[in-house]
Amino acid sequence: MFKKILIANRGEIAVRIIRACREMGIATVAVYSEADASAPHVWLANEAELISPAPESESYLRIDSIIDVATRLGCDAIHPGYGFLSENADFAEAVIRAGITLIGPSAETIRQMGSKTAARAIMQAAGVPVVPGYQEGGSDAALTAAASSVGFPLLVKAAAGGGGKGMRVVRDPTELPDAIQSARNEARSSFGDETLFLERLIEQPRHIEFQIVGDQQGSIVHLFERECSIQRRHQKIIEESPSPLLVANPDLRKRMGEAALKAAAATNYVNAGTVEFLADDAGNFYFLEMNTRLQVEHPVTEMVTGVDLVKLQLQIAAGEPLPFRQADLSQRGHAIECRIYAEDPASNFSPATGRIDVWEEPSGPGIRIDSGISAGDEISIHYDPMLAKLIVLGDNRTDAIDKMKTALNETVLLGTLRNNISYLRDVIEHPDFRVGKTTTNFIELHLSDWKPSQPDYPDELLITAMLADEADHANPGLNNMADAHIDDPFSPWRQSDGFRVGV
Amino acid sequence: MTQIHYQIDEHEQSIEVNPQGEFLRFTVGEQTYQVKPIKITENSAAFIVNGRYVKAHFSKNQGTGSRQIWLDGHTWTVASVDPRKRRQQHSPSTETGALTASMPGQIRAVLVEVGELVTKGTPLILMEAMKMEMRLTAPHDGVIAAINCAVGDVVERGELLVVMDGS
């Protein structure tokens, strides 16, 4: 087993990985940018090093600096987390060249699956159903000629793309030329590669992905599905396992699971990964992409299967065989995850940076919170705005929804930033969510006009405000606004006869 | 007796407090509440109101007189207001055509020049924050009078970016 691991990431996933290492007695090294100098992952690790300061947004992308720290501090492995360098084949190769183990699949697998068109071709050859499409790239003329055989409506997509960038919907052949131009421009500026491909647009699909894991001895299993249909602008906000569609249709789960295993086998997959599909209510499903890393929403799989995926990743990377076979795995209960973001839903979800004054996490049976924040932290503009993930495990889906609602109601996040907690609550309370009618256009269909709906404030709010002002008043120097009003010599705040405000 | 005026989001309400033995009697409009504070800290208050147990959390009051208060799963912004000061206050003057950043971020592109004539809706500035791109567009037709930022600048919410003439 490894002696010391460097975590090339930040926030909640860095904390998650460090925790798994601690439980296994592995020493940890954190890297950080100046903006993250007081972040939880820095203080949880055994050692931490500042990565070259500017520009902040690139600190965690500095391959040379990261490998330099790992080498100097004697790390025998690096865990890349998700995002940043986790799917960068050059990074994987550089790590291996430095004689360090990368926790993840091979550089070759990372490179293969990193190209959407190459991935599709491999899957098609392996007999995994793919979305009808045209992936030979090429000129505008070639794309236009292929469009009719792909069928409308279709998507024009960037081959090197992701996150919804470089994508255009085309419903009518007349819209095609403009869509191609505009997608090329966005692809060139976002990814430096203007290669495009076409894909049929599957209307109102569900996004269902399978967790796969393979060991170095060649065994591959899947740990069932996660449904991630609740997305806003292609960004996932709520995920769950099992998928309501597959609960109603266990045969579909069996077929999709087999397809996921075929996909993994086609790439000789080692370590943890995810095969993403689009599925419709008619029982059709299509390969979308394969993610060669641990995903943000991995906790829902951990909750229903009881498997610690991060520890499993370390074991596999250290050469150990999978501790179970497919038949040993099962799903129990229902898990839901909500992502808490520093964004203002009342202001078109614009990033809402600021300082965290109060952060109280909910807890209790079946409640898990993966966070990378603590009170006093400043949330800056430099990184992804996800603050924490709240995950619950219930006996069934209804129980899980009730538990999530309760947990959201117990989560306290106050300060100068804004968050999406009230939005998440409204999503899970929506009647269509309650019955599992979740497709990728759920948000657009039901919450596009969402406005925060606050109940009328209770008078206890004002009582609290006065008590809070007194707490400040009792600690002068914190704030002197309260003094402006308390100029009454008979003020109860001035009396010393038993009225105490304690800390 | 102490009275404070508070502003809660868009509403205003005053509240009065009088000592009453070991309790405090709060009055809000027609309602009175008998309150016993149990534990008040820098960020939380636990108290009993007319026999009901209440726990609230609140953020710092940074000298702006405003703080966030969490109660029962909901959060409000509450500010203490001095009615005397408010009457004397002028409404904040906004320079005509002063365009400010609606969110913090980094300037990625300045798309116009001083002296340029633009129409309503023309994109003027591109900003980026948290991997999202936002654009500042001209709210009306006019001429760019001044540009107060440059590519690479990191700006705060409310900072002046562009000044436009005409409307």
Interface residues (C-beta under 8 A of the other chain):
Chain A: A342 E343 S347 S350 P351 A352 T353 D357 V358 E360 A375 I381 H382 Y383 D384 P385 L408 N409 E410 V412 L414 G415 T416 S422 R425 Q454 P455 Y457 P458 D459 E460 L461 L462 I463 T464 A465 M466 L467 A468 D469 E470 A471 D472 N475 L478 N479 N480 M481 A482 A484 H485 I486 D488 F490 S491 P492 W493 Q495 G498 F499 V501 G502 V503
Chain B: M1 T2 Q3 I4 Y6 I8 D9 H11 Q13 I15 V17 N18 P19 E22 L24 F26 V28 Q31 Y33 V35 P37 K39 I40 T41 E42 N43 S44 A45 F47 V49 V54 A56 H57 F58 S59 K60 N61 Q62 G63 T64 G65 R67 Q68 I69 W70 L71 D72 G73 H74 T75 W76 V78 S80 D82 S102 M103 P104 G105 Q106 A129 M130 K131 M132 M134 V154
